[in-house]
Amino acid sequence: MEEYKGFRADRLKKAMEENGVTAEDIANTIAQVDRHIGIECVKDIVTERNPYVSLYILCLICKAVNVSADYLLGLSDEMY
């Protein structure tokens, strides 16, 4: 069994590219739900400066990028 590595920013970047979504787009979508999560937080996640993503933010990112949490967590190879 492969070692679990946690949140996969590389997969987030791939999903962003495939869906034509930028970090700013994600931050704007998240701001509609929670204005306390800003662009810097999202950029830190995308660039892997912050490898720790809360479940709450993970859910918001999944909705913003239209991708499954299992995919971003490396638990599934299915993006949707």
N, CA and C atoms as an extended XYZ file, in Angstrom:
240
Properties=species:S:1:pos:R:3:atomname:S:1:resname:S:1:resid:I:1 pbc="F F F"
N         0.843       -1.186        0.000 N   MET     1
C         0.000        0.000        0.000 CA  MET     1
C         0.883        1.242        0.000 C   MET     1
N         0.532        2.194       -0.844 N   GLU     2
C         1.297        3.433       -0.980 CA  GLU     2
C         1.118        4.317        0.256 C   GLU     2
N         2.185        4.990        0.659 N   GLU     3
C         2.133        5.880        1.816 CA  GLU     3
C         1.236        7.078        1.518 C   GLU     3
N         0.351        7.401        2.467 N   TYR     4
C        -0.541        8.549        2.309 CA  TYR     4
C         0.253        9.834        2.500 C   TYR     4
N         0.114       10.769        1.576 N   LYS     5
C         0.908       11.984        1.611 CA  LYS     5
C         0.109       13.234        1.939 C   LYS     5
N        -1.194       13.103        2.139 N   GLY     6
C        -2.010       14.264        2.492 CA  GLY     6
C        -2.494       15.034        1.276 C   GLY     6
N        -2.856       16.279        1.505 N   PHE     7
C        -3.394       17.147        0.464 CA  PHE     7
C        -2.420       17.238       -0.702 C   PHE     7
N        -2.941       17.120       -1.912 N   ARG     8
C        -2.115       17.114       -3.113 CA  ARG     8
C        -2.290       18.413       -3.899 C   ARG     8
N        -1.420       19.372       -3.647 N   ALA     9
C        -1.470       20.649       -4.353 CA  ALA     9
C        -1.238       20.450       -5.849 C   ALA     9
N        -0.452       19.449       -6.217 N   ASP    10
C        -0.222       19.187       -7.636 CA  ASP    10
C        -1.523       18.832       -8.345 C   ASP    10
N        -2.384       18.109       -7.652 N   ARG    11
C        -3.676       17.757       -8.240 CA  ARG    11
C        -4.601       18.969       -8.290 C   ARG    11
N        -4.515       19.828       -7.298 N   LEU    12
C        -5.304       21.056       -7.322 CA  LEU    12
C        -4.900       21.897       -8.531 C   LEU    12
N        -3.600       22.036       -8.754 N   LYS    13
C        -3.111       22.810       -9.901 CA  LYS    13
C        -3.604       22.208      -11.216 C   LYS    13
N        -3.581       20.889      -11.325 N   LYS    14
C        -4.044       20.213      -12.538 CA  LYS    14
C        -5.535       20.483      -12.755 C   LYS    14
N        -6.327       20.367      -11.695 N   ALA    15
C        -7.767       20.615      -11.796 CA  ALA    15
C        -8.047       22.074      -12.151 C   ALA    15
N        -7.257       22.979      -11.598 N   MET    16
C        -7.414       24.394      -11.915 CA  MET    16
C        -7.150       24.634      -13.397 C   MET    16
N        -6.100       24.039      -13.919 N   GLU    17
C        -5.761       24.190      -15.341 CA  GLU    17
C        -6.864       23.626      -16.230 C   GLU    17
N        -7.332       22.431      -15.902 N   GLU    18
C        -8.359       21.781      -16.718 CA  GLU    18
C        -9.678       22.539      -16.701 C   GLU    18
N        -9.975       23.196      -15.583 N   ASN    19
C       -11.239       23.917      -15.453 CA  ASN    19
C       -11.100       25.415      -15.710 C   ASN    19
N        -9.899       25.867      -16.033 N   GLY    20
C        -9.691       27.288      -16.311 CA  GLY    20
C        -9.941       28.181      -15.116 C   GLY    20
N        -9.517       27.710      -13.941 N   VAL    21
C        -9.751       28.432      -12.694 CA  VAL    21
C        -8.420       28.933      -12.142 C   VAL    21
N        -8.396       30.169      -11.667 N   THR    22
C        -7.198       30.741      -11.051 CA  THR    22
C        -7.362       30.770       -9.536 C   THR    22
N        -6.272       31.047       -8.846 N   ALA    23
C        -6.338       31.190       -7.383 CA  ALA    23
C        -7.279       32.328       -7.019 C   ALA    23
N        -7.275       33.383       -7.812 N   GLU    24
C        -8.174       34.514       -7.568 CA  GLU    24
C        -9.637       34.093       -7.721 C   GLU    24
N        -9.913       33.241       -8.715 N   ASP    25
C       -11.275       32.734       -8.900 CA  ASP    25
C       -11.721       31.927       -7.682 C   ASP    25
N       -10.821       31.079       -7.193 N   ILE    26
C       -11.141       30.273       -6.016 CA  ILE    26
C       -11.408       31.182       -4.824 C   ILE    26
N       -10.523       32.156       -4.611 N   ALA    27
C       -10.685       33.074       -3.480 CA  ALA    27
C       -11.995       33.853       -3.584 C   ALA    27
N       -12.360       34.280       -4.784 N   ASN    28
C       -13.616       35.018       -4.958 CA  ASN    28
C       -14.827       34.140       -4.673 C   ASN    28
N       -14.770       32.886       -5.106 N   THR    29
C       -15.868       31.956       -4.826 CA  THR    29
C       -15.972       31.683       -3.334 C   THR    29
N       -14.831       31.467       -2.691 N   ILE    30
C       -14.818       31.213       -1.248 CA  ILE    30
C       -15.300       32.434       -0.480 C   ILE    30
N       -14.937       33.632       -0.933 N   ALA    31
C       -15.328       34.868       -0.254 CA  ALA    31
C       -16.845       35.035       -0.203 C   ALA    31
N       -17.540       34.438       -1.140 N   GLN    32
C       -18.999       34.503       -1.116 CA  GLN    32
C       -19.572       33.740        0.070 C   GLN    32
N       -18.826       32.756        0.553 N   VAL    33
C       -19.252       31.948        1.697 CA  VAL    33
C       -18.602       32.435        2.984 C   VAL    33
N       -17.314       32.750        2.901 N   ASP    34
C       -16.556       33.148        4.093 CA  ASP    34
C       -15.538       34.221        3.699 C   ASP    34
N       -15.849       35.449        4.019 N   ARG    35
C       -14.985       36.562        3.593 CA  ARG    35
C       -13.674       36.630        4.361 C   ARG    35
N       -13.493       35.779        5.357 N   HIS    36
C       -12.261       35.770        6.141 CA  HIS    36
C       -11.137       34.961        5.494 C   HIS    36
N       -11.476       34.211        4.464 N   ILE    37
C       -10.468       33.417        3.756 CA  ILE    37
C       -10.107       34.175        2.488 C   ILE    37
N        -8.902       34.717        2.462 N   GLY    38
C        -8.505       35.581        1.368 CA  GLY    38
C        -7.619       34.928        0.331 C   GLY    38
N        -7.232       35.738       -0.619 N   ILE    39
C        -6.417       35.280       -1.737 CA  ILE    39
C        -5.070       34.737       -1.265 C   ILE    39
N        -4.475       35.337       -0.253 N   GLU    40
C        -3.169       34.862        0.236 CA  GLU    40
C        -3.270       33.449        0.789 C   GLU    40
N        -4.338       33.167        1.500 N   CYS    41
C        -4.557       31.813        2.028 CA  CYS    41
C        -4.639       30.815        0.875 C   CYS    41
N        -5.413       31.145       -0.146 N   VAL    42
C        -5.574       30.257       -1.299 CA  VAL    42
C        -4.246       30.092       -2.033 C   VAL    42
N        -3.530       31.181       -2.255 N   LYS    43
C        -2.228       31.101       -2.937 CA  LYS    43
C        -1.243       30.246       -2.146 C   LYS    43
N        -1.272       30.349       -0.823 N   ASP    44
C        -0.386       29.530        0.009 CA  ASP    44
C        -0.683       28.042       -0.160 C   ASP    44
N        -1.943       27.709       -0.330 N   ILE    45
C        -2.327       26.312       -0.526 CA  ILE    45
C        -1.889       25.831       -1.914 C   ILE    45
N        -2.151       26.649       -2.930 N   VAL    46
C        -1.815       26.276       -4.309 CA  VAL    46
C        -0.307       26.130       -4.498 C   VAL    46
N         0.465       27.019       -3.872 N   THR    47
C         1.924       26.990       -4.034 CA  THR    47
C         2.622       26.110       -3.008 C   THR    47
N         1.838       25.434       -2.185 N   GLU    48
C         2.341       24.501       -1.171 CA  GLU    48
C         3.129       25.171       -0.047 C   GLU    48
N         2.971       26.480        0.120 N   ARG    49
C         3.579       27.142        1.285 CA  ARG    49
C         2.831       26.757        2.556 C   ARG    49
N         1.571       26.370        2.393 N   ASN    50
C         0.785       25.881        3.521 CA  ASN    50
C         0.232       24.514        3.137 C   ASN    50
N         0.894       23.446        3.560 N   PRO    51
C         0.439       22.109        3.188 CA  PRO    51
C        -0.731       21.604        4.040 C   PRO    51
N        -1.142       22.378        5.038 N   TYR    52
C        -2.204       21.954        5.945 CA  TYR    52
C        -3.501       22.650        5.584 C   TYR    52
N        -4.446       21.889        5.060 N   VAL    53
C        -5.721       22.429        4.616 CA  VAL    53
C        -6.806       21.879        5.531 C   VAL    53
N        -7.565       22.786        6.133 N   SER    54
C        -8.645       22.326        7.001 CA  SER    54
C        -9.748       21.695        6.163 C   SER    54
N       -10.551       20.881        6.795 N   LEU    55
C       -11.663       20.238        6.113 CA  LEU    55
C       -12.607       21.289        5.541 C   LEU    55
N       -12.829       22.345        6.277 N   TYR    56
C       -13.706       23.432        5.844 CA  TYR    56
C       -13.188       24.063        4.550 C   TYR    56
N       -11.926       24.416        4.522 N   ILE    57
C       -11.348       25.048        3.332 CA  ILE    57
C       -11.284       24.035        2.186 C   ILE    57
N       -10.982       22.788        2.488 N   LEU    58
C       -10.976       21.750        1.456 CA  LEU    58
C       -12.329       21.679        0.761 C   LEU    58
N       -13.394       21.680        1.537 N   CYS    59
C       -14.743       21.624        0.956 CA  CYS    59
C       -15.020       22.837        0.074 C   CYS    59
N       -14.613       24.011        0.525 N   LEU    60
C       -14.823       25.225       -0.263 CA  LEU    60
C       -14.021       25.198       -1.557 C   LEU    60
N       -12.791       24.703       -1.494 N   ILE    61
C       -11.961       24.596       -2.699 CA  ILE    61
C       -12.583       23.604       -3.674 C   ILE    61
N       -13.056       22.482       -3.175 N   CYS    62
C       -13.675       21.480       -4.048 CA  CYS    62
C       -14.859       22.065       -4.798 C   CYS    62
N       -15.678       22.836       -4.112 N   LYS    63
C       -16.829       23.461       -4.766 CA  LYS    63
C       -16.378       24.496       -5.784 C   LYS    63
N       -15.352       25.267       -5.442 N   ALA    64
C       -14.881       26.331       -6.331 CA  ALA    64
C       -14.257       25.773       -7.604 C   ALA    64
N       -13.588       24.624       -7.499 N   VAL    65
C       -12.875       24.047       -8.646 CA  VAL    65
C       -13.691       22.923       -9.298 C   VAL    65
N       -14.759       22.504       -8.630 N   ASN    66
C       -15.615       21.415       -9.106 CA  ASN    66
C       -14.820       20.124       -9.254 C   ASN    66
N       -14.232       19.707       -8.134 N   VAL    67
C       -13.412       18.498       -8.096 CA  VAL    67
C       -13.703       17.767       -6.785 C   VAL    67
N       -13.465       16.471       -6.759 N   SER    68
C       -13.763       15.706       -5.544 CA  SER    68
C       -12.660       15.869       -4.494 C   SER    68
N       -13.061       15.809       -3.247 N   ALA    69
C       -12.104       15.879       -2.142 CA  ALA    69
C       -11.181       14.660       -2.164 C   ALA    69
N       -11.717       13.503       -2.506 N   ASP    70
C       -10.893       12.297       -2.583 CA  ASP    70
C        -9.743       12.476       -3.557 C   ASP    70
N       -10.004       13.158       -4.672 N   TYR    71
C        -8.960       13.405       -5.662 CA  TYR    71
C        -7.874       14.309       -5.078 C   TYR    71
N        -8.281       15.397       -4.432 N   LEU    72
C        -7.310       16.333       -3.863 CA  LEU    72
C        -6.549       15.741       -2.681 C   LEU    72
N        -7.123       14.745       -2.046 N   LEU    73
C        -6.456       14.087       -0.923 CA  LEU    73
C        -5.623       12.882       -1.369 C   LEU    73
N        -5.658       12.590       -2.649 N   GLY    74
C        -4.892       11.461       -3.164 CA  GLY    74
C        -5.503       10.111       -2.873 C   GLY    74
N        -6.784       10.092       -2.533 N   LEU    75
C        -7.453        8.842       -2.215 CA  LEU    75
C        -8.097        8.198       -3.430 C   LEU    75
N        -8.232        8.977       -4.501 N   SER    76
C        -8.824        8.487       -5.735 CA  SER    76
C        -8.150        9.178       -6.909 C   SER    76
N        -8.088        8.493       -8.018 N   ASP    77
C        -7.536        9.092       -9.225 CA  ASP    77
C        -8.632        9.734      -10.082 C   ASP    77
N        -9.872        9.597       -9.638 N   GLU    78
C       -11.011       10.194      -10.346 CA  GLU    78
C       -11.185       11.640       -9.887 C   GLU    78
N       -11.095       12.569      -10.841 N   MET    79
C       -11.166       13.989      -10.506 CA  MET    79
C       -12.578       14.410      -10.078 C   MET    79
N       -13.589       13.779      -10.671 N   TYR    80
C       -14.968       14.206      -10.400 CA  TYR    80
C       -15.761       13.139       -9.703 C   TYR    80
